[in-house]
Amino acid sequence: MKIGLLSDTHTFLDEQIFDYFSQVDEIWHAGDIGDLATADALEAFKPLRAVYGNIDGHELRARYPEDQVFVMDGVSVWMTHIGGYPPRYNSRIMPIIKQWNPKLFVCGHSHILKIMPDTKRPGSLYINPGAAGRHGFHIEKTIVRFELIAGRVEKLEVIKLGKRAKI
């Protein structure tokens, strides 16, 4: 299963996303989508799994949950918008992550690209794809591609979309 992962679009979809995600099976959005038009454009392009973020209004919150928890190709996945990072998960996340122990934890919010193993949970990977939109303090727009193969995350790629245009 080929996955295209992004977060923090804040109503902006760089056209390059459609090229880079042309071969993926699903797109995952880790919150702060921005508006329904952004979600609709992604859904029209590929199957979309998304969570709402702190800037997302009631329409997006009605369409997407706060958390997506699922197993795909043998990989247990938890995706949420605000989660912290290993070992500094936020107070909502910490007790659940200890109990469920997903193999892949995905979040957004910080606008900081970070991919790292969780050393306190062997075999677990943390991914924050950074921010793909124009709003925020990030310097470069980023997205991530990877594959889920037989219980593992493989072929992980960070894709830089260029500098964030000041608006």
N, C-alpha and C positions, 0 to 999 in steps of 0.2 A: 504494500500500500504506500503510494507516494503522497506526501503531505506538504502543502505550502502553508507556512505559519506567518502571521503578521499580527500587529497590535497597534493601538493608538493611532488610527488613521484620522480621527477627528474630522470627519466628512470629506477627506481628500484621498483619492485613489490615484496614485502615480500610474500612468499608462504602462510603464514597464512591468508592473505586477502581472498583468495579463500575459505578457511574453514569458516571464520567468515561471509562472504557474501553469503554463499551457499543457504540460505533461503530468501534472499532479492529479491524483484521484479525488482528493478533498482539500478544501481550504479550511484552516482553523484560524479564528480571529479571537485574540485574547483580550477583547474589551476596548472601550472608548472608540466605538465604531463611529459615532457622531450623528448619523441620521439614517432614516429608512432607505433613502436613495443609495447610500453607500452599501448597505446590506443587500439591497435588491440587486445591485450591479454584480456583486460577488456571487449571490445565489443564482443569478441568470447564467453565470459563467461556469461554475463548478458547484458540487454539493458543498454546503457551508455548515460548519459547526462553530458556534460562537457563544460567548458569554457577554453579558453587559458590563460596562465599566462605570466609573463614578460620574462621567459627564453625560452618559446616555440617559435620555428621557424615558418617560413612561411607555412610549410605543415600543422602543427597543427592549425595555425591561419586560414587557408583556410577551415579546417574541422569543427572547433568549433568557436562559437562567443565569443565576449568579455563578454557578458551578456546572461544569460538564464532567461527569465521572463515567468512564466507560473502559472497556477492554477491546483492543483492536489488534489483530494478528499476534495475540499472545502478550501484548504490552498493556499493562494497566496504566490508565491516563487520568490525571486530574488537571483540568484547566479552569482557571479563575482569573479575575483581573488583578486584584490586590492580594498578594500572598507573601511578600518578603522574599527572602532567598536563603539558601542553606548557610549556616545553621540558624539564621535570623528570620525564621518564618514569623508572620504576625500571630497575634494571640488567637484569632479565629482558626487559623490553619494548623497551628502546632499540634493540638490534641488529635485532630482528625488524621493528619499525616502520619503520626506515630501509630495510630490504630490501623489505618488502611494500608500504609506503606506503598503508594503507587510507584511503579518503575519510572514513570515520566511525569514530572510536575511542570506545568506550563503556566506562566502568568505574564502580565504586561505591567502597565501603570508607571513604572519608573522612567521609561524612555531610554533605559540603559540596556544595551545588548549584553547579555550575560548567559553563557552556557557553561555549566560546571557539574561535576559529579557531587552528590551529597555524601560526603565521607562518613557521616553518622548512619547512613542507610545504604550499605553496600549494594551496588547494582542499580542505584537510582540516579536519574539524570534530571537536572533543572535546566529549563530553557526560558529565557525572556528574549523575544526577538527584537527588542528595542522598539523604535517608533517608525512607522511608515508614513506618517502624515507630516504636515507643515507646522502644526501648533506644538509648542513646547520648547525646551531648552536644548534638545539634542542637536548635534551639528550635522550628522549624516542620517539619512533615512535608510533603514535596514529591514530585511525580511529574512526568513530562514526556510530552507527546504531540507527534507530528510525522508528516509524510507523506514517503514516498520516491516521487519523481516524476521519471522520465526522467533518472536519474543525479544527482539533487539531493535534498537535505534541504529540505523546504518546510513552511510552516505550523507552525512550532515554537512550542509553548505550554508554559509552566511553570504548574503547577497547585499551589496551596497548599491543603493539607488541614486546616490549623489547627495550633494549638500541640500540641507533643508532651506528652502527659499524663505526669506523673511517676509512676513505679510503684515 
